[in-house]
């Protein structure tokens, strides 16, 4: 991963974790894993993808959620439970559309797009931290 993309991932994943912590526990410090439903600290959690091997869906927010490291890393995303959670949260039609989108040709992000996205997520993170500190 190039430096620009690693910066984007840093801010994107932090945004996802804070978003899901707030949604599931109302705090910025811990959240509920989308797959196993365990309460986990934000700093030990991951931003895990439902469809994790396709660049076409990598930065789609509803494809990415807070996961415990066990589900994301050791269970390779715990995709069976992830799928159930996705359908419950977004509906079958939205999940089918995400799967369809994952099969589309990948558009390589341009440098300016990566920079813009990183800035967007950095500002979102800073705003959420400021509001909920």
C-alpha positions in Angstrom: 0.0 0.0 0.0 1.4 3.4 -1.0 1.8 6.1 1.6 -1.2 8.1 0.3 -3.4 5.1 0.4 -2.1 4.1 3.9 -3.0 7.6 5.1 -6.5 7.3 3.5 -6.9 3.9 5.2 -5.8 5.3 8.6 -8.5 8.0 8.5 -11.2 5.9 6.8 -10.8 3.0 9.3 -10.8 5.3 12.3 -14.0 7.0 11.0 -15.7 3.6 10.6 -14.7 2.5 14.1 -15.8 5.8 15.8 -19.1 5.8 13.7 -19.9 2.3 14.9 -18.8 2.9 18.5 -21.2 5.8 18.6 -24.0 3.8 16.9 -23.7 0.7 19.1 -22.7 2.1 22.5 -23.1 5.8 22.3 -19.4 6.3 23.2 -16.2 6.8 21.1 -14.2 4.4 23.2 -15.9 1.1 22.6 -18.3 -0.6 20.2 -20.1 -3.8 19.4 -18.5 -6.1 16.8 -20.9 -6.5 13.9 -20.4 -10.2 13.7 -20.0 -11.7 17.2 -21.7 -8.8 19.1 -19.0 -8.6 21.7 -18.2 -5.2 23.2 -14.7 -4.2 22.2 -12.5 -1.2 22.8 -12.1 1.1 19.7 -8.3 1.0 20.0 -8.2 -2.8 19.7 -10.9 -3.1 17.1 -10.7 -3.3 13.3 -12.6 -1.8 10.4 -13.6 -5.1 8.7 -15.1 -5.5 5.3 -18.0 -7.7 4.4 -16.7 -8.0 0.8 -13.0 -7.8 1.6 -11.2 -8.9 -1.5 -12.5 -6.4 -4.0 -11.1 -2.9 -4.5 -14.4 -1.8 -6.1 -16.1 -1.9 -2.7 -13.1 -1.2 -0.4 -14.2 2.4 0.5 -17.9 1.9 0.5 -18.9 2.8 4.1 -21.8 0.3 4.4 -19.3 -2.5 3.4 -17.1 -1.6 6.4 -17.9 -2.0 10.1 -16.3 -2.3 13.5 -15.1 -5.8 14.1 -13.2 -7.4 16.9 -9.7 -8.6 15.9 -10.7 -12.2 16.4 -13.6 -12.1 13.9 -11.8 -10.0 11.3 -8.3 -11.6 11.5 -8.6 -15.1 12.9 -12.0 -15.9 11.4 -11.3 -14.1 8.1 -14.1 -11.6 8.6 -16.6 -14.2 10.0 -18.5 -13.7 6.8 -21.5 -16.0 7.6 -22.5 -13.8 10.6 -21.4 -10.7 8.7 -23.8 -11.5 5.9 -26.7 -12.0 8.4 -25.9 -8.7 10.1 -25.7 -6.9 6.8 -29.1 -8.1 5.7 -30.6 -7.3 9.1 -29.1 -3.8 9.1 -29.5 -2.8 5.4 -31.9 -5.3 3.8 -31.4 -8.0 1.3 -31.7 -5.7 -1.7 -28.9 -3.4 -0.5 -26.6 -6.3 0.2 -27.3 -7.8 -3.3 -26.5 -4.4 -4.9 -23.2 -4.3 -2.9 -22.4 -7.8 -4.2 -23.2 -6.8 -7.7 -21.1 -3.7 -7.4 -18.1 -5.8 -6.1 -18.1 -7.6 -9.5 -17.6 -4.3 -11.5 -14.3 -3.4 -13.0 -12.1 -1.6 -10.5 -11.4 2.1 -11.2 -7.9 2.9 -10.0 -8.1 5.9 -7.6 -6.1 8.9 -8.8 -3.7 10.7 -6.4 -6.0 13.7 -6.0 -9.0 11.4 -5.2 -7.0 9.6 -2.5 -5.9 12.9 -1.1 -9.5 14.3 -1.1 -10.9 11.2 0.5 -8.2 11.2 3.2 -8.9 14.8 4.0 -12.7 14.1 4.1 -12.2 11.3 6.6 -9.6 13.1 8.7 -12.1 16.0 9.1 -14.9 13.7 9.9 -12.8 11.9 12.6 -11.7 15.2 14.1 -15.3 16.5 14.1 -16.6 13.3 15.8 -13.9 13.4 18.4 -14.5 17.0 19.1 -18.3 16.5 19.5 -18.0 13.4 21.7 -14.8 13.9 23.7 
